[in-house]
Amino acid sequence: MKCEGCGVTIQSLDKEKAGYIPQNVLDEKIIENDKILCQRCFKLKNYNHLMPFNLDSDFLPQLEEVVKDFNTIIWVIDIMDFEGTFRDEIAEKLKGKEVILLANKIDLLPKTSALSEVKEWLFKKVRNKLRIKKENIRMISAKTGFGFNKIRKIITMTEKEKALIIGVTNTGKSSVLNKISEGDATVSSYPGTTLSLIKTYLSQSNIEIYDTPGIEPDDRLYDFFDIYTQVKMVPNKNIEIGTYKLEKERVFFISSLVYFIVEERGEGDLKPIFTVFASNNISVHETNIEKIEDVMKNRDVTFPPYTDDYNFDEIEFNEQKLTIKEGYDLSIPGFGWLSVKRGPLVITIKKPKKLNIYIRKSMIKPKIR
């Protein structure tokens, strides 16, 4: 017997393990032919409370074997975290498959963003790594429901039997599943909610849709924090936009784990200008070099972490010198990105060694304030 929320096997023996439900509750649900949810899913669904289990739930090692049974793959990514959620190691396993790429969370983009331009940018980014038709790239919002009528039509035109939905944790994968199926899988902002395959059906169709456990990277900014901190970091409304002009030797913090020092002025001896696109739950802060240590420890100024008990000694840091030209972004997975409006921006950045960062062509071009 499986939990109808997360797909894990139901058990009544050990409340500290996944799938637990008290025996008397289980008996009652069976008699009443009611939906059976494990205690974990019940608390998530009704109280937004996560019961932590030490589970090795990373689905990536199993993905290659699972996709063999499917011709159509629905891949959900987060448009706010492209590099963190569009993973080369996933794309490599989808060769020969019909892929429908759903760029979720467009509701978080600035209202002035032209979705057609963002979609074109996205297509150019993925076309060399993924065989995909441009019309199979869809800009969606699971929060508002934008784009879902078209998704259902594309699925029915592409597939007659079954499709697999995949994605990195916290892309909104289960929310997307519920939108296209009108189903009721457990939906939460906590990573790792889905623990095994869940089958439902495409709305008003016999096409089977299978949800999968979230794939768990370890190289995004929020991967360096506990699960409760991650929840706070994920943006839940329109992102913050701020434009900065930095003098040489000024320091710019992103949370308390990442900062960079401006190494030189820009072209024409002018200050470089960049715009930050990020969640307002992750701080950015400008300061002087001599204040680095104090600022890093000040939770009112640099966060996450949101509390003082974080162990910085467990993080291995490194430094890189980067040059970001005008018209390019510095993308930091799990944070957002900086878009250089007047450059170049020449910096030395200190960050966790495992945190991957990327320089890319700008995705959107905001006006300078």
Secondary structure, DSSP 4 states (H G I P E B T S, - for coil): -B-TTT-PBPBSS-TTSTTB--HHHHHHHHHTT-----HHHHHHHHH------------HHHHHHHGGG-SEEEEEEEGGGHHHHS-HHHHGGGTTSEEEEEEE-GGGS-TT--HHHHHHHHHHHHTTTS---GGGEEE-BTTTTBTHHHHHHHHHHH-SSEEEEEEBTTS-HHHHHHHHH-------SSTT---S-EEEE-TTS--EEEE-PPB--S-SGGGGS-HHHHHHHS--SSPEEEEEE--TT-EEEETTTEEEEE-S--GGGPPPEEEEEE-TTS-EEEE-GGGHHHHHH-TTTS-SS-STT--GGGPPEEEEEEEE-TTEEEEETTTEEEEEEES-EEEEEEEETT---EEEE-S--PPP-
